[in-house]
Amino acid sequence: MASCKSVYDPQEDSNMLEKHVRRLARGKVLDMGTGSGIQAIAAAQKNEVENVLAADIQKGVIDYCKKNIRNPKIKFIQSDLFEKVKEKFDVIIFNPPYLPQELKLKDLTAEGGKKGYEVIEKFLSQVNGFLQPDGVVLLVFSSLTKKEKVEEFIKNNLLDFEELEKRHIFFEDIHAYLLKKNDLLKQLEAKRISNVKYFAKGHRGLLFTGSYKHKKAAIKAKNPKSAAFGRIENEAKWLRRLNSHNIGPKLLFFDKNFLAYEFIEGEFIADYARKSGKNSIKKVIKNVFHQLFILDSLNIDKEEMHHPLKHIIVAKSRPCMIDFERCHYSPHPKNVTQFCQFLTSGKLSFILKSKKISVDRNKMIKLAKIYKNSPSKSNFKKITALI
Ligand SMILES: C[S@@+](CC[C@H](N)C(=O)[O-])C[C@H]1O[C@@H](n2cnc3c(N)ncnc32)[C@H](O)[C@@H]1O
């Protein structure tokens, strides 16, 4: 059909997607990787479609389309994914190159990278910024692209999916998916958080990053698999209170299902200690102790300070404690004594030894016991004097 070498002749995947485009296209449409223009044409023929932007990375493809397709509703641009795209769309269509790369010379029409899913991965990591809140993505891919991987990228970018169709052709299955922004993403975008990306999974929460007022933000959302109840509200409550004592990352806002705080760009305490000099490490440890003493004085127990490897981030030589989900009032908070325990055993104590920072274990245990019975400032100072 197409006469240009670099133009993808419509195949089964194209026809399958075209069927759904005819059904679902509306409003403003983006046809990514337009190739022969088959999807753009199908969309433009619908009355419900206002206009279509058809993009392709290959200049030859765009030249071919401009020459052969004359439809006032369609505009063609050469763009590597969203590089040259500026607006948001109601429907974004993509029949990506999805085969694992076999030749040294890359075939952009069919090959999606070494593993086959790289172009899809990049597309999905950017698509939210170009999709209206109630917009949809129509995506096709093959079983040769690893369905689990594609679904993982979809979920990590806070999208929900629905399989519209699956067809078996020769030695592969072709899947057509409809993707939508999930509720959490819509809520975050309504709060003006953009560029939301999955970051890490904890026992109780899922962590995402995003941009808020030109700064990087961390967003903690409830892990649907966790049975823990009310953790988000609890953490937000304590962060708000402790921020006034300069403790914890700065809380930006929160809701029932999520909270957002300023992202701390730094290293976990053990990684920091491994790379830093003796004096810098001592300063950081004393600063942590100081913050923990404030918590003790306020009768607040943060919990988990006997293994805080993932709970203290050092940024610009200042330690910031994170994860206040289990924080609570207590007549006998154990923050300082637990940290003493951490320093005298466990991973950090080995690193301290290797840096020739000696902490007298027996003395520290003795002083921690005295402090436990009488948590006064003078007893606290005796502990920090050991560092
Ligand atoms: C499998 S063809 C699909 C063509 C047509 N949409 C269809 O359904 O038949 C994939 C198209 O994506 C284009 N493409 C590959 N990588 C791209 C990228 N990074 N940005 C934009 N287009 C890309 C290729 O040039 C090719 O035209």
The ligand as an SDF file (V2000), in Angstrom:
LIG
                    3D

 27 29  0  0  0  0  0  0  0  0999 V2000
    4.2030   -0.0610   13.9380 C   0  0  0  0  0  0  0  0  0  0  0  0
    4.2790    1.4780   13.1070 S   0  0  0  0  0  0  0  0  0  0  0  0
    2.6020    2.0340   13.2290 C   0  0  0  0  0  0  0  0  0  0  0  0
    2.1400    2.8780   12.0650 C   0  0  0  0  0  0  0  0  0  0  0  0
    0.6640    3.2300   12.0680 C   0  0  0  0  0  0  0  0  0  0  0  0
    0.3020    4.0660   13.1700 N   0  0  0  0  0  0  0  0  0  0  0  0
   -0.1830    1.9880   12.0910 C   0  0  0  0  0  0  0  0  0  0  0  0
   -0.9820    1.8000   13.0120 O   0  0  0  0  0  0  0  0  0  0  0  0
   -0.0710    1.2200   11.1370 O   0  0  0  0  0  0  0  0  0  0  0  0
    5.1630    2.4600   14.2650 C   0  0  0  0  0  0  0  0  0  0  0  0
    5.4520    3.8930   13.8380 C   0  0  0  0  0  0  0  0  0  0  0  0
    6.0340    4.5830   14.9530 O   0  0  0  0  0  0  0  0  0  0  0  0
    7.0640    5.4190   14.4760 C   0  0  0  0  0  0  0  0  0  0  0  0
    7.9840    5.6540   15.6050 N   0  0  0  0  0  0  0  0  0  0  0  0
    8.9550    4.8510   16.0970 C   0  0  0  0  0  0  0  0  0  0  0  0
    9.5890    5.4140   17.1400 N   0  0  0  0  0  0  0  0  0  0  0  0
    9.0030    6.6040   17.3110 C   0  0  0  0  0  0  0  0  0  0  0  0
    9.2180    7.6850   18.2310 C   0  0  0  0  0  0  0  0  0  0  0  0
   10.1860    7.6080   19.1650 N   0  0  0  0  0  0  0  0  0  0  0  0
    8.4540    8.7900   18.1220 N   0  0  0  0  0  0  0  0  0  0  0  0
    7.4790    8.8690   17.1640 C   0  0  0  0  0  0  0  0  0  0  0  0
    7.2350    7.8880   16.2770 N   0  0  0  0  0  0  0  0  0  0  0  0
    7.9780    6.7790   16.3490 C   0  0  0  0  0  0  0  0  0  0  0  0
    7.6870    4.6720   13.3490 C   0  0  0  0  0  0  0  0  0  0  0  0
    8.3790    5.5360   12.4740 O   0  0  0  0  0  0  0  0  0  0  0  0
    6.4610    4.0380   12.7090 C   0  0  0  0  0  0  0  0  0  0  0  0
    5.9250    4.8610   11.7030 O   0  0  0  0  0  0  0  0  0  0  0  0
  1  2  1  0
  2  3  1  0
  2 10  1  0
  3  4  1  0
  4  5  1  0
  5  6  1  0
  5  7  1  0
  7  8  2  0
  7  9  1  0
 10 11  1  0
 11 12  1  0
 11 26  1  0
 12 13  1  0
 13 14  1  0
 13 24  1  0
 14 15  1  0
 14 23  1  0
 15 16  2  0
 16 17  1  0
 17 18  1  0
 17 23  2  0
 18 19  1  0
 18 20  2  0
 20 21  1  0
 21 22  2  0
 22 23  1  0
 24 25  1  0
 24 26  1  0
 26 27  1  0
M  CHG  2   2   1   9  -1
M  END
$$$$
